[in-house]
Amino acid sequence: MDSIEYDPLEDLTEILSTSDAIDQLDDLIDGLQSYKKTLGEQINITSIACVKETEKGNNNIDFSIIDEMVSTYNDYIDRSETTQSAISLLTQDISTLDRAKKNITQSINIFSNLQALCDSYVFCNKYLPTLKFIEISKKYSLMCTLSEFFSKEYKSVDEINNLLKLVQVLKNNTIASIKKCYVNLFNGELSSSAEEEAVNQQELSVGVSKILDADRPSVKADMIYWIIDSKVLYELKEVFQVDDEASSLENLSRRFVFFKKVLNNFQAKYANYFPKEWAMAYQITKEFYSLTRKDLRIILKRELSGVGGSNNIGNVTTLFMESLQTTMDFEKYIKVKFSNRLIKDKIPTISSCFEPFITIWINNQNVTIKQKIIKYMSEPKLPDVSSGNNSTDGNTLIIPSSADLFRTYRFILQQTFQLLDENSNKEQLIFDLASFFQRWLIEYTEKILSPINFLNPAVNTSDSSPDKKSIIKYTVLLINTSDYCSTTIDELVQKLSEYVPNSIEKLETIFAKAKDKNSVLIANGLQTLMSKVVVPDLQFVWREFSNMDWANITIEDYSRYMISLQKILGNDNNNNNNNNVKGSSGNNSVSIGENPLIQIVNYFNKDIYVWNLWNRIITHICDSFLFNIVKILEPSAPFAPSDPSIKSIKFKNEAVVINIGEQLLLDAELLKKTLHSIPNSFGNSASSPITSSSSAKKRADSYVDSSLDPIINFIKLLIAPADNPKVYQELFLRLTNNCINPAVWSYILCLKSVAWNLDKWVLLWGNGFQKGNISDWFVFSRPTVSSHFVYFNNQLLNITDPKWKKFINGSLRVIPIKTRVSSNNSTRNIASPTLQQQSNLQKLGSRLFNR
């Protein structure tokens, strides 16, 4: 190898002379590469050493050694390249051998598959006449798989193409043989004994299934369709041809009956000859649905077109409804039979064909609802709790027919949607159905609910008035049912809006009139409970109040009328303290019995109406309490009389009123405590709608305070002595919340029985009020006493004494309050001072009257 003329072929020939040399070729190449790398590293090390020696100034290096090494290195490189070329020359035919090997292997596989195809073809062709489908199914499956393989890759080979044609002929013959078996089956010619029948069932249900599964999917689908169309439903199609009289709308029920017989006959005789996974009964039904929908569209268009102008529209409508009902009954039967599978698979229903004529269906529902309303009118209004017929729980007082009305509408809605396809435009139909139901909701309100509205004049025509318990039950029944209808309408709107998401406002507008009528009935019901139950009971309290000898009253803990009030409201905890009770004698005590307020609370369906009624009761009690106070203290005209014998004040002096006021203040505080405590008993009953939530109770307590506190302040003004003008004026402003209305100031002085002494009035008025609300009427703005205040105000201006007149017009600046009398002269509307008048009074102020 050290020679310059070194020939690597000699060494390679020697190295590669053995049979194992080829396997060691990679090791030889790796050794040469390693040796080449080692020489390169040695050269680099030597070169670096030479450079370092040169830098040190050593000029005695023998460069001939380096040149020799470089020459040797280059020589090795040349030899390695020569060796690599020689190796490539020797191994270039190895890849050709590999490709040849692969081609030979592939050819062997192809010929093997071709042999298998031929064998399976020969086998199937030989045994097909025996109709042993189970036996040939395995070979048939292999034949189908191999024929599909060869048809994709080698169809261009003539011999293979001819074989594939023979295979296709065999497939067609196999399908024909299967069809012939099914023809014989339906003609009753397939088997003659029970043993043969069992064998044939196996061959057709198992063998045929495997054979058809081996072929293309369309082959099995075509076979199923052929069996259904040509055999199972053939007779039905012949009998009910679309142009024949048997296919008329009147005979639609016959078509369904005929199909039921066909289906039941198939399941009884032939179902075992078909694989279960084919679900032949279900496939037959699907095909019948498709066939019937196609025929029914033509029949409906032919028999119902132009029905609007027909003279026998009633008969046509009846026929339409009977046909629709028959169709829906049949679909219900199929739904149960196949466990709702057609709906899950989204198979269009037969009844969807009636969609173009849906208006006939909707109009016919008017008759249904009308019959329902007539039935409701004859039914008892109160629910039969014992029989469990109530719409909700046993404690809810709601007319059962109201729930039935909404159930009927939901049923109509559900049936209507069943008539529609999924792609149908439901928007206009939803609006039509909403308008339809809205009309009948109003009809229900007028025919069922209005007759139990005791504020309805038509209800009060009878001479005999109902007892209080009946009024309570029927009135709460009216409120609960109206609330149920209103709430269910809201739920219905939300449900309908799911079909028309962007039209909820239009739906709310459609149902607005029905909801308004229910709201009016609820308000009337609450007013009925007040006017016919609560107020009549409370009248006894105010009679006791009026019968008390207020002029000679002695101050005690509380008055007799307050005990009666507590009993009526259901809070009679103070019954044992009769020693401190004064007023009318025991012979006039009220008999309450079962507390009406608790009855009402327990009957209500929602607590919102409990609190609404309670607020009305609070308002009535406070207004009546104030009215009776004013009534016992109110002066009589003419005011400021010149004749001393004319008594224009109620009591002889202020001390009597102060004594009365102190007793009234005790009664007012007890009244406030009572009104705060009554709601605590609302939730004691299991049937009460009141929950443990304290927010409503807090709102009720706040309303008691806001209603009663001004009256208590008014009573405190009655008690306040009018000796010190400055102190009285400051107290007046504080208790009236800065009211500077001179008429209010004057009216309270008269109620305090302050004598008509002009000097005293002038002294008390002083410089008048500088800042405050001149338009405020204080407690006299309440409806029960406002007319009294207006009367007093205008009578002040009628005083004839010139000095008083000057004081009233000049210092007090009292202005007249206009009253507007209605057209029937039955009521008066009282107008407060105009803004311009109030402004003028504030600007002018009050001046001290100079005698």
ABEGO torsion letter per residue (X at the ends): XABAABBAAAAAAAAAABAAAAAAAAAAAAAAAAAAAAAAAAAAAAAAAAAAAAAAGBAABBAAAAAAAAAAAAAAAAAAAAAAAAAAAAAAAAAAAAAAAAAAAAAAAAAAAAAAAAAAAAAAAAAAAAGBAAAAAAAAAAAAAAAAAAAAAAAABAAAAAAAAAAAAAAAAAAAAAAAAAAAAAAGAABABAAAAAAAAAAAAAAAAAAAAABBAAAAAAAAAAAAAAAAAAAAAAABBAABAAABAAAAAAAAAAAAAAAAAAAAAAAAABBAAAGAAAAAAAAAAAAAAAAAAAAAAAAABGAAABAAAAAAAAAAAAAAAAAAAAAAAAAAAAGGAAAAAGBBBAAAAAAAAAAAAAAAAAAAAAAAAAAAAABBABBBAAAGABABBAABBBBAAAAAAAAAAAAAAAAAAAABBAABBAAAAAAAAAAAAAAAAAAAAAAAAAAABAABAAAAABABBBBAAAAAAAAAAAAAAAAAAAAAAAAAAAAAAAABAAAAAAAAAAAAAAAAAAAAAAAAAAAAAAAAAAAAAAAAAAAAAAABBAAABBBBABBAAAAAAAAAAGBAAAAAAAAABBEBBAAABBBAEBBAAAAAAAABABAAAAAAAAAAAAAAAAAAAAAAAAAAABBBOBBGBABAABBABABABAAAAAAAAAAAAAAAAAAAAAAAAAAAAAAABAABABBABAAAAAAAAAAAAAAAAAAAAAAAAAABBAABAAAAAAAAAAAAGGBABAAAAAAAAAAAGBBBBAAAAAAAAEAEBABEBAABAEAAABAAAAAAAAAAAAAAAABABAAAAAAAAAAAGBBBBBBBBBAAGABBBBBBBBAAAAAAAAAAEBBBBBX
